[in-house]
Amino acid sequence: SLPASLLFPVLLNAGSEHAATATLPAAFSDLLPHFLVEPEDEYIVKNKPVTLTCRSTPATQIYFKCNGEWVHQDDHLIERTVDPATALPVMQVKIDITRQQVEKIFGLDEYWCQCVAWSTTGTQKSQKAYIRIAYLRKNFEEEPLGKEVALDQEVLLHCHPPEGVPPAEVEWQRNEDVIDPASDPNFFITADHNLIIKQARLADTGNYTCVAKNIVARRKSTSATVLVYVNGGWSTWTTWSSCSAVCGRGWQKRSRSCTNPTPLNGGTSCEGQNVQKSACVATCPVDGGWSEWSKWSACNADCSMWRSRECTQPSPGTGGKDCQGLVLQSLNCTSEQCPQSVSGAEDVALYVGMVAVALCLTLLLIVVVLVYRRKKEGLDADVADSSILTTGFQPMGIKPSKPENSHLLTIQPDLTTTTTSYQGTLRSRHDTTGKFSMTNGPLLDPLPNGSHTLHNGKLNSDPAEFVSRLSTQSYFKTLPRDVANTSYGTFNFLGGRLTIPNTGISLLIPPEAIPRGKIYEIYLTVQRKEDLRLPLAGCQTLLSPIVSCGPPGVVLSRPVILSMDHCSDACPENWAVRLKKQNYEGTWEDVLVMGEELVSEPYYCQLEAETCRVFSEQLGRFALVGESLHMGAAKRLRLVLFSDAYCSTLEYNIRVYCMDDTQDVFKEVMQMERQLGGRLIDEPHVLLFKDSYHNLRLSIHDMPQAHWRSKLLAGYQEIPFYHIWNGSQRYLHCTFTLERLSLSTCELTCQLCVWQVEGEGQSFSLDFNIAKDTRAVDSEFLLMDTNATALAGPSAFQIPYLIRQKICSSLDAPCPNGADWRMLAQRLKLERHMSFFASKASPTSVILDLWEAQHFHSGNINQLATVMADIGKQEAMIFLVSDGEC
C-alpha cells in the first residue's frame, strides 16, 4: 500500500484516463524505482517556458513537486515504454514551467522542482532542479579606460561585466578582433576578467573592448584606446667635422639625430642639443721662403761662377707653396784662366751711363718728397679713402688740429648738417637738444681725387645716395633701400649710438671700441623677413628681427652692443636659443647658444624679458632663433585691431592682425594701415602662442542681433600653426565682415575670442562708435621715439667720459672685501655674467656699457651714484664734479 502522504495524488487521479499509475508484474513488485533521467537546472530566456523531464524504471507513478506543491496531473506529459534489455517498464514524465510561475515567488525563494516516483515497494525523489529567469544588465560595473604607455611597459585594463543570470562570460577584443591568450602569450586574462598586456608593443596600439555575454544577450563596453608611444633616443655622435677655418681660429661641429629610436605616437623628443660646436685652430699653410744667397764661388775653368740658396726660410708646410725661382744662379767671370779682351773705351761709356741714370733717379725722388710735404702742410685734416664699399672697409686715419684749451676730446667735428662746434660740459645730458644730432647723419663721400677731407668738423652726404651706393656692392645687395628703417653715422674712438626709431633696435659703440686714429662710417638697418629667408628646421622659430650692422670688416678693440626685441616667453627651460650670423657666402651659422657661452668667443648675449643684448666684436647680420624643447614653449603674439576710418555703407570690416610681439613689426603694420586710411579700434593685446601644433582660431560673438549680423559663413576664422610659428612672415591678418541693418547704427559692442584648437583662449570686449571714434592710427604709437637716430661722442652716453674713466680705475682693481666691479655687477643684478665680465681687460667698462644700453632713455645717473656709494667707494662723489673739472 502507498504511504499516507502519497494517498492524495493517487486518489486524485484514480479515475483519470491519463493516470500515471500502472500495475507492475509480480516479478518486479519488490523493486524500488530507479531514475534514468532527473530534472536539470534551467533558465527562462525572455518569455519562453522550459521543460523538465523525469524518467524512471520500474515505476507505477511519477509526479512533479515544485516549491513544495504537487503539480496537477493535467500538466504532466506521460510516456510509457519497456526497456528491451530488462523488460522493465519505463515511465517518462515532462512538465513546462513558465515565466509567470517563477515570478509568483519572486523575492521569497528560488523556484525549484523535483519528481517523485512510486513502485509497489516504495518511493524515490529526484534531485532538485532550479528554474531561474535569465537576464544580463546593460551597464558594465567597471569599464576599461584608455592609456598611454611606453614601449615594453605592462598594461592593465580593468573590466567588471554587468550583473546577469547566468553570470556573463567575458572576452576581450582589439580593433574588433577577439584576443586569444593561447595564441598570443603576451596577453593574459585574470580570473576577475581584467586584461594584462605583459610588455606593450607598437602592434598593441589599438581600441580595446570588453565583451560580456550569456544566453540572454551580448554587451560591449566602451572602447579604451591604448597608445603605445616610443620616447626618442639620441643616436651616437658623428665624428667632428673639419675645422671651418683654413687658417687660424674656426669652428668644428658634430651632430646626432633623435632616431635611436625615433619618437612615435606622442613620445617625448630627445632632450639636449642635436649639434655640438667647438672652437678649433687650423694650422695655417706655410709658403716656402728663400734663404740668403750664398757667396759667389771662385771662377772656374768654364769662365763662370755660381751661388745658391735654399727654400728653408721658412720651409713649405701644411700645404703651403714651394719657393718660386732659381735655386742656383751662375755668372760669367774673368780670371787668369779665362782671358778676355774688353775695350777700355767701352768700359768708360758703360760706367758714365750708369752714373747718369743714378743722378736722374735721385733728382726725381727729391722732387716727389718736396711736393708731398707741401701738400701735407696745406691740409687741416686729410682722411684717406676708406674704400669701405669696395674692399669690405678700410679704417680712415685723421690728423686733428689742436685747438686752444683742448681736453679729452682730441677731435670734436660737428657731425650735423650745420657748421657748429661742440662746446660745454661732459655731464650727463637728459635732453636731446644739446647732443650731436646725426639724424640720417653725414657720410664720407668719395672725392674725385680718391680721398675724404674733413673741414671745420662738417661732413656732407645724402641719405638716399648712401643707401643706393651701399646696395650696389655684392655683399650689401640684400640690404633694404628703406631709408626710414636705416640709421648711419661716422664715429671715432669716443664711440656713439645708432637707433632705428620705434623698433627697439639700437647699436651702442662704447668709447675705445674704435681704435684711436680711426674714423668708421657705420650703418644699422632692419631687414624685411620676406626679403631674406632664414633657413629653419624642426621646431625652430624666428624670435627677433633680422638686423644688419656694418660694414662687416671693421676692426674693433672692444665689443659693441646690439639691442633688439624678441618674442619668446623668456623661460630658459622651454627654449634652446641660438644667435645666428650670416657669413660672407650668405650662409647662416650658429655663433652662440644661450647657456653654453664661452667667454673666449667674440659673441655674448643677455636675454631679458623682451629684449636681447648682443655683445659682438664683429659687425654683420644677426638674428635670434629659438628651438622649443617641449610643447610648453610659447611665443608672444600681439593682436591689433583696425577698421576703416570712415564707413558710409552697411558693410563694416574689422581687420585683426596677428604678429610677433616686437616693435619693428608693429611699426610696419601701423605705417601700412596709415596708408590704407585705417584706424585703431582697440589697444593691442598680447597672446601666448604655444608650440602645440594647433592652429589659431578667431571669432566674433555677442553682437546685438537687432542691429548687426556677421556675413561670414563659418563660425570662426583660422590661421595655420606653421604660418605663425615659422615667424618668417611679417604679419598675418584676417578680416571680419559685419553688416549693420541701418545706416543710423553706429554703436558696436561685441566679443573677440582668440584661442588655439584644444587649448585655452582669451576674450576681448569691443565697444566703440564707428562714426565718432576717429583716433589717428599713429597719434600715440608712431611718435613714441623722438630721439635722434645717430649720436656721436659724449652726448650718446649718460655717463660723462672722465667720470667713466674714474669709475673704471676705481673698480677694476680687485678688492679684498669685494668692493670692486663684482659688487657693482651684483647691485645692478648682472651677476649671471660674472665670467664674461672677468674675461675682459676692464670688467667695469663692460658693465657700464651694458648699463648704458639698458638705460639710455630711462637711466638716472644719480641712481648709479647711489650704487657706488653703497659699494663704499669715495669715488662716488665724482658724479658731482663741475664742468671745469671735466
VOVEXLO-392154 format. One record per residue (C-alpha): residue in one letter; x negated, y negated, z. Coordinates in steps of 0.25 Angstrom, whole numbers, padded with zeros to 4 digits, always signed. Layout:
AXYZ/...
! end
This chain:
S+0000+0000+0000/L-0004-0015-0002/P-0009-0023+0010/A+0002-0032+0015/S-0006-0044+0010/L-0004-0039-0005/L+0010-0035-0004/F+0015-0049-0009/P+0009-0049-0022/V+0013-0034-0025/L+0027-0036-0021/L+0027-0050-0028/N+0024-0043-0041/A+0030-0029-0039/G+0042-0031-0049/S+0034-0039-0059/E+0031-0032-0072/H+0017-0039-0072/A+0014-0034-0059/A-0001-0032-0057/T+0001-0019-0049/A-0002-0005-0054/T-0002+0009-0049/L-0015+0016-0048/P-0017+0031-0051/A-0019+0039-0039/A-0033+0042-0043/F-0037+0027-0041/S-0028+0023-0030/D-0039+0023-0020/L-0048+0013-0027/L-0049-0002-0024/P-0048-0012-0035/H-0062-0016-0041/F-0063-0029-0048/L-0069-0029-0062/V-0067-0044-0065/E-0066-0054-0054/P-0062-0069-0056/E-0073-0079-0058/D-0074-0093-0055/E-0068-0102-0066/Y-0068-0117-0069/I-0056-0124-0075/V-0060-0133-0086/K-0050-0144-0088/N-0036-0138-0089/K-0040-0124-0094/P-0036-0113-0084/V-0045-0102-0080/T-0042-0087-0080/L-0047-0078-0068/T-0048-0063-0071/C-0048-0051-0062/R-0049-0036-0066/S-0049-0024-0056/T-0048-0009-0056/P-0041-0002-0051/A-0030-0012-0046/T-0016-0012-0045/Q-0014-0027-0043/I-0023-0039-0045/Y-0019-0053-0041/F-0026-0067-0040/K-0026-0075-0028/C-0030-0090-0029/N-0033-0098-0017/G-0026-0088-0008/E-0014-0087-0016/W-0009-0076-0025/V-0008-0079-0040/H+0006-0076-0045/Q+0007-0063-0053/D+0012-0070-0065/D-0001-0078-0066/H-0008-0065-0068/L-0012-0059-0081/I-0014-0044-0079/E-0020-0033-0088/R-0022-0018-0085/T-0032-0009-0091/V-0038+0004-0088/D-0053+0006-0086/P-0057+0016-0097/A-0069+0021-0089/T-0062+0023-0075/A-0047+0024-0079/L-0045+0014-0068/P-0034+0003-0071/V-0040-0011-0073/M-0031-0023-0069/Q-0035-0037-0074/V-0028-0050-0070/K-0030-0064-0075/I-0025-0078-0070/D-0026-0092-0075/I-0030-0103-0065/T-0026-0118-0070/R-0032-0131-0066/Q-0019-0135-0059/Q-0020-0123-0050/V-0034-0126-0046/E-0031-0141-0044/K-0020-0138-0034/I-0030-0134-0023/F-0040-0145-0027/G-0047-0150-0015/L-0043-0139-0006/D-0052-0127-0010/E-0057-0121-0023/Y-0048-0113-0031/W-0051-0098-0031/C-0044-0085-0036/Q-0047-0070-0033/C-0040-0058-0037/V-0035-0046-0028/A-0034-0032-0034/W-0026-0021-0028/S-0026-0006-0028/T-0019+0005-0020/T-0032+0005-0011/G-0033-0009-0009/T-0037-0023-0014/Q-0049-0031-0019/K-0051-0046-0020/S-0060-0052-0031/Q-0070-0064-0030/K-0064-0077-0029/A-0064-0086-0042/Y-0065-0101-0040/I-0058-0109-0050/R-0063-0124-0052/I-0059-0135-0060/A-0072-0139-0069/Y-0076-0153-0071/L-0088-0162-0074/R-0088-0177-0070/K-0093-0187-0080/N-0103-0195-0072/F-0117-0190-0068/E-0120-0191-0054/E-0134-0196-0058/E-0139-0199-0072/P-0153-0199-0077/L-0160-0213-0078/G-0169-0217-0089/K-0184-0219-0086/E-0197-0224-0092/V-0208-0215-0089/A-0223-0214-0092/L-0229-0203-0100/D-0231-0189-0092/Q-0222-0195-0081/E-0212-0186-0074/V-0197-0190-0077/L-0185-0186-0068/L-0171-0188-0073/H-0160-0186-0063/C-0146-0180-0067/H-0135-0177-0057/P-0124-0171-0066/P-0109-0175-0064/E-0101-0167-0054/G-0094-0155-0060/V-0088-0141-0059/P-0095-0132-0062/P-0107-0140-0060/A-0113-0146-0072/E-0125-0141-0079/V-0136-0151-0083/E-0145-0152-0095/W-0154-0164-0100/Q-0155-0169-0114/R-0165-0178-0120/N-0160-0186-0132/E-0148-0177-0133/D-0157-0164-0133/V-0156-0154-0122/I-0168-0153-0113/D-0173-0139-0111/P-0183-0137-0100/A-0186-0123-0104/S-0191-0128-0118/D-0198-0141-0112/P-0204-0139-0099/N-0207-0154-0097/F-0192-0155-0093/F-0187-0149-0080/I-0172-0150-0075/T-0171-0149-0060/A-0160-0142-0052/D-0153-0155-0050/H-0153-0158-0065/N-0164-0168-0065/L-0173-0168-0077/I-0188-0169-0075/I-0198-0173-0087/K-0211-0168-0081/Q-0220-0176-0090/A-0214-0187-0099/R-0218-0186-0113/L-0215-0196-0124/A-0206-0186-0130/D-0198-0186-0117/T-0193-0200-0120/G-0178-0200-0123/N-0164-0200-0117/Y-0161-0190-0107/T-0147-0186-0103/C-0142-0177-0092/V-0130-0167-0097/A-0121-0161-0087/K-0111-0150-0092/N-0101-0140-0087/I-0089-0132-0092/V-0081-0145-0092/A-0089-0156-0098/R-0103-0161-0102/R-0108-0174-0097/K-0120-0182-0101/S-0128-0193-0092/T-0132-0206-0098/S-0146-0205-0105/A-0158-0208-0098/T-0169-0213-0107/V-0183-0208-0103/L-0194-0217-0109/V-0208-0211-0108/Y-0218-0222-0110/V-0233-0222-0112/N-0241-0232-0106/G-0252-0238-0115/G-0267-0234-0112/W-0279-0240-0118/S-0288-0233-0128/T-0303-0233-0126/W-0310-0246-0129/T-0316-0247-0143/T-0331-0250-0144/W-0335-0264-0142/S-0335-0272-0155/S-0347-0278-0161/C-0351-0292-0156/S-0343-0303-0163/A-0355-0312-0164/V-0366-0308-0174/C-0376-0316-0165/G-0375-0320-0151/R-0363-0320-0141/G-0350-0314-0146/W-0339-0304-0142/Q-0336-0290-0144/K-0323-0282-0140/R-0317-0269-0139/S-0303-0265-0139/R-0293-0254-0135/S-0279-0251-0138/C-0267-0247-0130/T-0266-0233-0137/N-0270-0223-0127/P-0259-0221-0126/T-0250-0231-0133/P-0239-0237-0124/L-0226-0231-0128/N-0211-0233-0124/G-0214-0245-0116/G-0227-0240-0109/T-0236-0251-0104/S-0246-0256-0113/C-0261-0255-0109/E-0266-0265-0098/G-0278-0273-0101/Q-0285-0279-0114/N-0286-0271-0127/V-0298-0279-0131/Q-0311-0282-0123/K-0320-0293-0127/S-0335-0294-0122/A-0346-0304-0125/C-0357-0299-0133/V-0370-0305-0138/A-0375-0300-0152/T-0389-0300-0155/C-0392-0311-0165/P-0399-0307-0179/V-0413-0312-0179/D-0418-0316-0192/G-0433-0314-0194/G-0443-0325-0194/W-0457-0326-0199/S-0469-0327-0191/E-0480-0338-0194/W-0489-0335-0206/S-0502-0328-0203/K-0515-0335-0207/W-0519-0334-0221/S-0529-0323-0224/A-0542-0324-0230/C-0543-0326-0245/N-0544-0312-0251/A-0551-0307-0263/D-0538-0310-0271/C-0539-0325-0268/S-0527-0324-0259/M-0524-0326-0244/W-0511-0322-0237/R-0504-0324-0224/S-0492-0316-0218/R-0480-0318-0208/E-0471-0308-0201/C-0455-0308-0198/T-0457-0308-0183/Q-0453-0322-0178/P-0442-0316-0176/S-0441-0302-0181/P-0428-0300-0188/G-0418-0293-0179/T-0403-0289-0177/G-0400-0290-0192/G-0408-0303-0194/K-0414-0307-0207/D-0428-0304-0211/C-0438-0315-0214/Q-0437-0320-0228/G-0450-0324-0235/L-0464-0318-0237/V-0472-0310-0227/L-0485-0312-0234/Q-0490-0325-0241/S-0502-0326-0250/L-0510-0337-0256/N-0521-0339-0266/C-0534-0343-0260/T-0548-0348-0264/S-0561-0342-0258/E-0574-0338-0262/Q-0569-0324-0267/C-0559-0332-0275/P-0566-0343-0282/Q-0557-0353-0290/S-0559-0366-0297/V-0550-0377-0293/S-0552-0391-0300/G-0555-0402-0290/A-0546-0412-0297/E-0534-0402-0296/D-0536-0401-0281/V-0537-0416-0279/A-0524-0418-0287/L-0517-0408-0278/Y-0521-0414-0265/V-0517-0428-0269/G-0503-0423-0273/M-0501-0416-0260/V-0505-0429-0252/A-0495-0438-0261/V-0483-0429-0258/A-0486-0429-0243/L-0487-0444-0243/C-0473-0445-0250/L-0466-0436-0240/T-0472-0444-0229/L-0466-0457-0234/L-0453-0451-0237/L-0452-0445-0223/I-0455-0459-0217/V-0444-0466-0225/V-0434-0456-0221/V-0437-0457-0206/L-0436-0473-0207/V-0423-0472-0214/Y-0417-0462-0203/R-0422-0471-0192/R-0416-0483-0198/K-0402-0477-0200/K-0402-0471-0186/E-0405-0484-0179/G-0393-0491-0187/L-0382-0481-0181/D-0376-0483-0168/A-0371-0468-0167/D-0373-0458-0179/V-0365-0446-0178/A-0369-0435-0187/D-0359-0427-0195/S-0353-0416-0187/S-0348-0409-0199/I-0338-0403-0189/L-0329-0399-0201/T-0339-0392-0210/T-0348-0385-0200/G-0340-0381-0188/F-0344-0394-0181/Q-0358-0400-0178/P-0359-0409-0166/M-0361-0424-0168/G-0373-0432-0162/I-0371-0446-0157/K-0381-0457-0154/P-0374-0467-0144/S-0377-0481-0141/K-0380-0485-0127/P-0370-0495-0122/E-0373-0504-0111/N-0369-0499-0097/S-0368-0485-0103/H-0364-0474-0093/L-0359-0460-0094/L-0353-0462-0108/T-0364-0461-0118/I-0354-0462-0129/Q-0341-0469-0128/P-0335-0470-0142/D-0321-0475-0143/L-0314-0463-0150/T-0301-0471-0152/T-0297-0477-0165/T-0301-0491-0160/T-0315-0497-0157/T-0315-0497-0142/S-0325-0492-0132/Y-0324-0485-0119/Q-0324-0493-0106/G-0320-0490-0092/T-0321-0481-0080/L-0323-0466-0080/R-0311-0464-0070/S-0300-0454-0074/R-0290-0460-0083/H-0276-0457-0082/D-0271-0465-0093/T-0274-0463-0108/T-0275-0478-0112/G-0290-0479-0108/K-0294-0465-0114/F-0302-0463-0127/S-0290-0461-0136/M-0293-0451-0147/T-0279-0448-0151/N-0281-0442-0165/G-0295-0446-0162/P-0306-0450-0171/L-0315-0440-0178/L-0329-0441-0185/D-0326-0443-0200/P-0337-0439-0209/L-0344-0451-0215/P-0350-0452-0229/N-0364-0450-0224/G-0360-0438-0216/S-0361-0444-0202/H-0351-0449-0192/T-0354-0463-0185/L-0349-0468-0172/H-0347-0483-0171/N-0342-0490-0159/G-0336-0477-0154/K-0326-0477-0165/L-0323-0464-0173/N-0313-0465-0185/S-0305-0454-0190/D-0291-0450-0196/P-0284-0439-0188/A-0277-0433-0201/E-0291-0433-0208/F-0297-0426-0197/V-0287-0414-0197/S-0287-0414-0212/R-0303-0413-0212/L-0303-0403-0201/S-0293-0394-0208/T-0301-0393-0221/Q-0312-0385-0214/S-0312-0370-0215/Y-0311-0367-0200/F-0301-0378-0198/K-0291-0375-0209/T-0281-0369-0199/L-0281-0382-0191/P-0267-0389-0191/R-0266-0402-0198/D-0257-0407-0188/V-0263-0420-0182/A-0253-0420-0171/N-0258-0407-0165/T-0273-0410-0167/S-0282-0418-0158/Y-0296-0422-0160/G-0307-0431-0155/T-0322-0434-0155/F-0329-0431-0142/N-0343-0431-0135/F-0349-0426-0123/L-0339-0433-0114/G-0328-0424-0119/G-0313-0427-0121/R-0300-0421-0123/L-0291-0417-0135/T-0276-0416-0133/I-0264-0412-0142/P-0252-0419-0136/N-0240-0411-0131/T-0247-0398-0134/G-0254-0395-0121/I-0267-0393-0129/S-0280-0401-0126/L-0295-0399-0127/L-0304-0404-0115/I-0318-0407-0119/P-0325-0409-0106/P-0337-0418-0104/E-0350-0412-0109/A-0343-0401-0117/I-0348-0408-0130/P-0363-0409-0129/R-0369-0423-0127/G-0373-0430-0140/K-0362-0423-0148/I-0348-0428-0153/Y-0338-0418-0157/E-0325-0420-0165/I-0315-0410-0158/Y-0301-0407-0162/L-0289-0400-0155/T-0277-0394-0162/V-0266-0384-0160/Q-0263-0374-0171/R-0249-0371-0177/K-0247-0356-0173/E-0241-0353-0187/D-0253-0359-0194/L-0263-0350-0186/R-0258-0336-0183/L-0265-0330-0171/P-0266-0314-0172/L-0259-0308-0160/A-0258-0293-0157/G-0249-0285-0148/C-0243-0293-0136/Q-0251-0305-0139/T-0245-0319-0140/L-0250-0333-0142/L-0249-0341-0129/S-0255-0354-0133/P-0256-0364-0145/I-0268-0361-0155/V-0277-0373-0152/S-0289-0377-0160/C-0300-0386-0155/G-0313-0388-0162/P-0322-0389-0171/P-0325-0375-0166/G-0340-0376-0168/V-0344-0387-0158/V-0354-0385-0147/L-0348-0387-0133/S-0356-0388-0120/R-0344-0385-0111/P-0330-0378-0113/V-0319-0387-0118/I-0305-0384-0112/L-0293-0381-0122/S-0279-0383-0115/M-0267-0377-0121/D-0253-0371-0117/H-0250-0357-0116/C-0236-0350-0115/S-0239-0337-0106/D-0233-0335-0093/A-0247-0337-0087/C-0246-0324-0080/P-0260-0318-0082/E-0256-0304-0078/N-0246-0304-0090/W-0256-0308-0101/A-0269-0306-0108/V-0272-0320-0113/R-0283-0322-0123/L-0289-0334-0129/K-0291-0333-0144/K-0300-0341-0153/Q-0301-0341-0168/N-0315-0340-0173/Y-0321-0346-0186/E-0316-0334-0194/G-0302-0336-0190/T-0301-0324-0181/W-0295-0325-0167/E-0303-0320-0156/D-0301-0318-0141/V-0311-0327-0134/L-0305-0325-0120/V-0296-0316-0112/M-0289-0322-0100/G-0294-0316-0087/E-0306-0310-0094/E-0314-0323-0096/L-0329-0322-0096/V-0336-0335-0091/S-0347-0333-0101/E-0337-0335-0112/P-0335-0348-0119/Y-0320-0348-0116/Y-0312-0348-0103/C-0297-0350-0101/Q-0288-0355-0090/L-0273-0351-0091/E-0264-0360-0084/A-0249-0359-0083/E-0246-0366-0096/T-0260-0370-0101/C-0272-0363-0105/R-0286-0370-0103/V-0297-0364-0112/F-0312-0367-0109/S-0319-0365-0122/E-0334-0368-0126/Q-0330-0367-0141/L-0319-0374-0149/G-0309-0367-0158/R-0295-0362-0160/F-0289-0355-0148/A-0276-0348-0144/L-0271-0341-0131/V-0265-0327-0134/G-0259-0318-0123/E-0256-0303-0123/S-0245-0299-0114/L-0249-0288-0105/H-0235-0283-0101/M-0220-0288-0104/G-0220-0297-0092/A-0229-0307-0100/A-0221-0319-0105/K-0223-0332-0114/R-0217-0345-0110/L-0208-0350-0121/R-0202-0364-0122/L-0188-0365-0127/V-0184-0378-0133/L-0170-0382-0138/F-0167-0392-0149/S-0155-0397-0157/D-0153-0407-0167/A-0153-0422-0162/Y-0140-0425-0169/C-0129-0416-0173/S-0117-0421-0182/T-0112-0407-0185/L-0104-0396-0178/E-0117-0387-0178/Y-0127-0389-0168/N-0141-0382-0167/I-0149-0379-0155/R-0164-0375-0158/V-0171-0366-0147/Y-0186-0366-0149/C-0194-0355-0142/M-0209-0357-0142/D-0221-0355-0133/D-0221-0364-0121/T-0233-0372-0126/Q-0233-0387-0128/D-0238-0387-0143/V-0227-0378-0148/F-0217-0387-0140/K-0223-0399-0146/E-0222-0393-0160/V-0207-0390-0158/M-0204-0404-0153/Q-0210-0410-0165/M-0203-0401-0175/E-0189-0404-0168/R-0192-0419-0168/Q-0194-0418-0183/L-0181-0410-0184/G-0173-0420-0176/G-0171-0411-0165/R-0169-0414-0150/L-0172-0406-0138/I-0159-0402-0130/D-0165-0396-0118/E-0178-0395-0110/P-0188-0384-0115/H-0187-0371-0107/V-0198-0360-0104/L-0195-0346-0106/L-0204-0334-0103/F-0204-0324-0115/K-0209-0310-0111/D-0217-0300-0119/S-0205-0290-0119/Y-0203-0289-0134/H-0189-0295-0132/N-0184-0306-0141/L-0180-0319-0136/R-0165-0322-0137/L-0158-0335-0136/S-0143-0338-0135/I-0133-0350-0132/H-0122-0348-0123/D-0111-0355-0115/M-0107-0365-0125/P-0094-0372-0123/Q-0085-0364-0133/A-0075-0375-0135/H-0086-0384-0141/W-0097-0375-0146/R-0100-0362-0153/S-0112-0355-0158/K-0114-0352-0173/L-0124-0340-0170/L-0119-0326-0174/A-0127-0320-0164/G-0127-0322-0149/Y-0142-0325-0148/Q-0154-0328-0156/E-0167-0320-0155/I-0182-0323-0156/P-0190-0311-0159/F-0200-0308-0148/Y-0213-0308-0156/H-0209-0321-0163/I-0211-0327-0149/W-0221-0318-0143/N-0231-0320-0154/G-0232-0335-0152/S-0237-0337-0166/Q-0224-0345-0170/R-0224-0359-0165/Y-0209-0359-0161/L-0197-0351-0163/H-0182-0356-0162/C-0168-0352-0164/T-0156-0361-0167/F-0142-0360-0161/T-0132-0366-0170/L-0120-0371-0162/E-0107-0377-0167/R-0098-0387-0160/L-0084-0387-0162/S-0082-0402-0163/L-0092-0413-0167/S-0088-0420-0154/T-0094-0409-0145/C-0108-0414-0140/E-0110-0407-0127/L-0116-0393-0128/T-0119-0384-0116/C-0124-0370-0117/Q-0134-0360-0112/L-0146-0356-0120/C-0150-0341-0116/V-0164-0336-0119/W-0169-0322-0116/Q-0177-0311-0120/V-0170-0298-0124/E-0169-0289-0112/G-0175-0300-0103/E-0171-0311-0094/G-0167-0324-0101/Q-0165-0339-0098/S-0153-0348-0100/F-0154-0363-0102/S-0142-0373-0101/L-0140-0383-0112/D-0131-0395-0110/F-0133-0407-0119/N-0125-0417-0128/I-0129-0415-0143/A-0125-0429-0146/K-0131-0437-0135/D-0144-0430-0132/T-0154-0436-0141/R-0167-0433-0134/A-0179-0435-0143/V-0186-0422-0145/D-0200-0428-0142/S-0196-0438-0132/E-0200-0430-0120/F-0209-0419-0125/L-0218-0424-0136/L-0223-0437-0129/M-0228-0430-0116/D-0242-0430-0120/T-0246-0445-0124/N-0261-0443-0121/A-0272-0445-0132/T-0275-0433-0140/A-0290-0435-0138/L-0298-0441-0127/A-0313-0443-0126/G-0323-0445-0115/P-0320-0448-0101/S-0305-0452-0104/A-0302-0438-0107/F-0304-0433-0093/Q-0298-0436-0079/I-0312-0435-0072/P-0322-0446-0076/Y-0335-0441-0081/L-0344-0445-0070/I-0335-0440-0059/R-0334-0427-0066/Q-0349-0426-0066/K-0350-0429-0051/I-0339-0418-0048/C-0347-0408-0056/S-0360-0411-0050/S-0354-0410-0036/L-0346-0397-0038/D-0355-0389-0048/A-0366-0386-0037/P-0362-0374-0029/C-0358-0378-0014/P-0359-0368-0003/N-0346-0371+0003/G-0339-0370-0011/A-0336-0385-0012/D-0340-0385-0027/W-0334-0382-0040/R-0328-0369-0035/M-0319-0376-0025/L-0315-0386-0036/A-0310-0375-0044/Q-0302-0369-0033/R-0296-0382-0029/L-0292-0384-0044/K-0287-0370-0044/L-0297-0365-0054/E-0303-0354-0046/R-0300-0343-0056/H-0310-0349-0066/M-0322-0350-0056/S-0331-0340-0064/F-0328-0349-0077/F-0332-0362-0069/A-0344-0355-0063/S-0350-0351-0077/K-0351-0366-0081/A-0362-0375-0079/S-0353-0385-0072/P-0341-0378-0066/T-0335-0391-0060/S-0335-0397-0074/V-0327-0385-0080/I-0317-0386-0068/L-0315-0401-0071/D-0314-0399-0086/L-0302-0389-0083/W-0296-0399-0073/E-0297-0410-0084/A-0290-0400-0094/Q-0279-0397-0084/H-0276-0411-0078/F-0278-0421-0090/H-0264-0426-0090/S-0261-0424-0075/G-0274-0424-0068/N-0277-0432-0055/I-0291-0435-0053/N-0288-0438-0038/Q-0284-0424-0036/L-0297-0419-0041/A-0304-0429-0032/T-0296-0423-0020/V-0300-0409-0024/M-0315-0414-0024/A-0312-0420-0010/D-0306-0407-0005/I-0319-0399-0010/G-0327-0409-0001/K-0335-0416-0011/Q-0338-0430-0008/E-0339-0432-0023/A-0324-0433-0023/M-0326-0448-0021/I-0332-0449-0035/F-0317-0449-0040/L-0317-0464-0035/V-0329-0469-0042/S-0328-0483-0048/D-0328-0486-0063/G-0342-0492-0061/E-0347-0479-0055/C-0343-0471-0067/
! end
